[in-house]
Amino acid sequence: MLQATKLNLTRQLPASKSPTQRVGAFSGLPALIRELGSDPAPMIAAAGLSPDALDHCDGRVEYASLVQLLQLAARDTKCAHLGLLAGRMWQLSDLGLVGELARNCVTVGEALETLTVYQHLNSGGGMAFLIENGATVDVGYAIYHFHVSGTDQMYDCVMSASINYLRELCGPLWSPSEVLLPHSMAVDIGPYRRIAKAPVRSDAEFSAIRFPRHWLKRPVPGSDATRYRLAIHQANQMDAGELIERVVRAVRTLLLHGKGSGNDVANMLAMHRRTLNRQLKAQGTTFRELLDQVRFDAARQLLGESDISLDDIAATLGYAGVSPFMRTFRRWADTTPDRWRRGADARRTFANAQNARTTRRGNMSVDEASIAA
């Protein structure tokens, strides 16, 4: 059984290494906020961003600040599905080099694998993943940034954007079989159904778009081998990220595949386990500490933003049963998962009540214009 260390919840990466996100189509977020009847400037400032932080698509902002901005915008505009609207602005071209790579792959399957491998060039706080399971495939997103809360809007944004990417790659006949969201559903499920054009399941173990596997073999229309070779050369010259970020990203990926040992991570990073341990020790941490932090943060997200059962959370994090998970969580947090969830539920209920009064007022004109299109 994996043992848990006592976590230092104040531990952060050095400020200069704070995970960042490429701006991309988030440059259109201020205009969206204004369209919903609010002034974006105070929200941008409250999120700790400079006034011009979102002006340039190739700029980068702190990932945690962007997550906070989406939450503030949803609250202040009274639009509980603002993340969906923000995601609708994205196309593959907004991903810059990563989008260029995906757009010029031979098949949809190769394009999606490329997105998962190189997506870290755009985001240091969340990762894309691809899981094949029999006749279906899941294309999803998992946040691995330490200590980020209020992630539902970001998950909604990425889901909405990913549907756009898949329709670009597969063509207009593509549609998902199901959409999974790792948070409780907003007041009005209509916008989610209009985006997905498929069943939407909230309180899921992870965020993913599920569709038939045969789409992976479909050729990408208009792909260009020369443009792909130029883009892949450029991508391979870029930094893969700091070691701690790479380990955390690898752990989060492997947990989604039911793995997570130190040997698994070392193999994924193409290094010997002893080398990995030595390099982590030089940076003042251990593999066990990072594994526990990833699991704890994932548990807090699921406990705080969804009603998923403790049994399912335990299974998602790689525990043999709910009892060892509960014991470990208490060792981490000095409280039980149920008590943690009750405190988060109280905060979420208050926020939902604030949004529910006017969720259908005003914002639905924007919703209908942008989602139903």
N, C-alpha and C positions, 0 to 999 in steps of 0.2 A: 504493500500500500504506500502511495506517495505521502510523504510527510509534509506538513506545512510549517513555514517559518513565521515568526511574529513579524508582521509587516510594519514598516515605517511609512505611514500614509502621507507624510509630508515630503517623502523623497521625490525629487523631480530631476529630470535631465538638466544639465547646465543651460542657463538662459540662452546662450548663443546657439544651442542645439535644439531649441524648442521646435517641435514638428510643425511644418508649414504646409500650405495648400496653394497650388497654382490657381490664380484668380479665374481664368477662363470665362465662362458665361456668367459667373457671379458678378461680372461687371454690370450686368443688367439688373441686379437686385435693387439698387436704389430707385431705379425707374419703376420697378414693380411695386415697391413700397409706396411710392407717390401715387401710383395708379389706384392703390387700395385706400387712398385718402390720408396717408400719414407722412410725416417728415422723416426721412431716413437719417438725417444728420445726428440727432440725439442718440439714436440706436447705435449708429456706427461708433460714436464716442463712448457710449456705455459699454460696448463690447471691447474697448481698448484698442480700437483701430484708428489710424490717422484719417483725416477727412478724404484724402485722395487714395486710400488703400485699395479701392476697387476700380480705380480708373483704367488700369491697363490689364489686358487679358494675360499677358506674360508675367505680370507681377506676382509676388507671393505674400501671403498673410499667415499669421499664426492660426493653426488648425482649430485650436480651442476657441479662439476669438470668433472665428467664422461660425462654429457650432452655436456659440452664444448669440451671435447676431441673428441667426435664423430663428432661435427661440424668442428673442426680444421682438423681432418683426412679427412673428405669429401672434404674440400676445398683444402688441400695441395696435396692430391692424385689425384685431379681432377675427383673424382668418386662421382657423385651426389647421387648414391644409395648405398653408403658404409654401411649405416645402415642395409639395406637388407642383405648384405653379412655378417655383424657381427651377425645378428639374426640367420642366417643359421647355425652358429656354436653351437647353443643351443639345448640341449635335456633335458628331464625332470630330468635326473640325475644331471644336472648342477645346478638345483635349491636346491640341498642339501636336508635338512629335508623336505622342502615344496614339492619338487618333489617326495620324498619317500612317503609322505602322499597321494598325488594325484595318484601315480602309484599303490597304494594298496587299493584304494576305490573299492566298489562293482560295481558301474555304472559310466558311463561318467558324468552324471549329478552331482553325489556326488563328483566326482573328481574335477569338475570345481567349485562347491561351496566351496570345501576345499581350492582351489587355491585362491579364492577371500577372504576367511576368514583369511588365514595365510600368504598371500603374503607379508604383512608388515614386516615379519621376514627377508625378503630379501631386501626390498626397503623401505626407508623412504621418498621417493620423488614422487613415482608413485604407483597407485593402480590398481588392476584388478577388473573387475565387470562383472556381469552376468545379462542380462535382457531378460526375456521371454516375447514374444509378439505374441500371437496367435500360428500360425504354425511354427514360426521361433524363433531363439534365437540369441542374440548378446553376444559374449565374447569380452570384450574390455579392454582398458587401458586408464587411465587418470592421467596426471601429476598434482600433487597438491602442489609441492614444491613452496614456495613463490619466486618470482622474477627470475625465470628461463626463459631464452629466447633461441631461436634457437633450438626448440624441435623436428623438423621434423625428424632428423636422429634417435633420440631415439624412436619416434613413429614407424618409419619404422623397427627398430631393434626388438622391442617388437612384432610387427605384424608378422614379419618373424619367430621369435622364437615361437610364439603362434601357428602358423600353424604346426610347427614341433610337438609341444605338442599334438595338436588335432589329428594329424595323428598317433602318438604313442598310444593315448588312444582309438581312434576309428578304427584304421586299415587303410590299403591302399585304401579302397574303399571310404573313407570319402573325401569330397571336399566342400569348402564353396560355398554358393550361391552368395555372394557378399562380398567385402572387402571395408571398409570405412576408409578414411584417413582424419584427420582434418587439412590438409595443401594443398597448391597448388602442382600440380604434377611436378615432375622433368622433365628435357628435354626429356628423353627417357622413355616411359611407359613400354617398353618391359620387363625389369627386374621384374617389379611389376606383370605383367601378368604371367610370368613364375613361380614366387614364388606362387602366389595365385591359378593359374589355374582356374580363375573365373573373372568376371567383377570387376574392381577396380574403386571406386568413390572417387575422391579427393574433397576438400572443403566441407567435411562432418561436421556435428555438433560435432562428437566425433569419436574416433578411435575404430573400432570393426570389428570382423569377424562374418558374419551372415551365418547361416546354418539351415537346417530343425530341428525342435525340437525333432523329433523322435530319433535322435542320443543320446539324454540324457539318454535314457533307455538302451542303449547298455552296456553289461557287459564289464568291463575293463579286457583285457586278462592278465592272469598270476597274478592277484591280490592275496595278501596273508594277511589274517585277522590278523595273529600274528604280522607280520611286521607293519601293520597299527596300532594295539594297542600300540606297543612300540613307534612308531613315534608320535602318538597323545598325549601320556603321556608326551613325551619330549617337544612337542610344547606347551602344556598347562602350562608347568613350566616356559616358557620364558616370558620376559617382553613384555607387549602389547604396550609399548611406552609411551612417555611423554603425559600429558593431552592435550596440545595444538596440538600436532601432531595427536592424536586420534580424536579430535574435527574437525580439518581441513579435515582429511580423511573421517570422517562421513559426513561432509557437502558436500564434492565433490561427494560422493556416492549418497547421497539423491537428489542432484540437477539432477543427471542423471535419477532419478526416478520421477522427477517432484515435489519433496518435498524440505524441507530445513528450517523448523521452529526450534526454540529452543527446543520445546517439542519433535519434531521428533528426533533431535540429542540426547537429554537426554535419550529417550527411547532406541535408538540404543546403547548407552553406558551403559544402565542398571543403570541409576541413576536418582534421582529426579531433576527437572529443577532448583529448588532453590540451590541444592547442586552443580550442574554444574556452575551456576552463581557465587556462593561463591568461588569455587575453581579457576575459571578463574580470578575473581577479585584479589585473592591472588597472581596470577602470573602477575598482571598488565595489564590485557586485559578484554574484554567482548565478549560475543557471537556475538554481532552485529559487532564488529570490525573484528572478524575472518571471519564471513560470507561475509562482504564487501570485505575483502582481497581475499578470494577464488574466489568470483565473478569477481573482477577486474582482477586478474591474468588470469583466464580463458578467460575473454574478450580480454585481450591483446594478448594471444596466438592465438586466432581465428582471431583477427584483423590483427595481424602482420604476420601470416604464412598461411593464407587462404584468399579466396575471397568469403567466405560465407556471405550472406546478413545480414544486421543489424537486420532485422525482425527475421531471424532464430537464430542469436546470442541471441537476447532478449528472445526468447522462450526457448532456451537451458538453460539460466540462471534463468528462472522462472519468467520473467516479463510478465505482461498482454499484453504489446504492445511495439513497438519500441520507442515511445515517452518517457515513464518513464525510459527506459534504457538509452536513450540519455541524459536525464537530469541528471540521476545519474552518468553516466560516466563523464560528464563535471564537476560535483561536486567533483568527485574523482581526476580527472587528470588536471583540468583547461584547457581542450581542448575538442573538439568534437571527437567522434569515427572516423569520416571521416578524420579529420586532422591527428589523430594518425595513421590511416591506410596508408595515403599517405606517411608519413615519413618512416614507415616500408617498404612500397612498394619500395621506392627509394633504401633502403639498400638491399632489397632482389633482386631487378633487377640487381644491381651491382654484387652481389655474384653469381647470376645465369649466368651472362655474363662471369664471370671468369671461371666458371665450364664448360659452354657450349662449349668452344673452343675445349676441349679435352675429353669430356664425353665418346665419342665412341672410343677414342684412348687408347690403352694399357689396360685399365681396363676391356674391354670387354672380353679379353682372360680369365681373372679370373672369370668374370661374367658367361661366357658360361660353364666353368669347374665346378663352384660351384652351379649355379642356375639351369641350364638345366639338371643337373644330377638327 
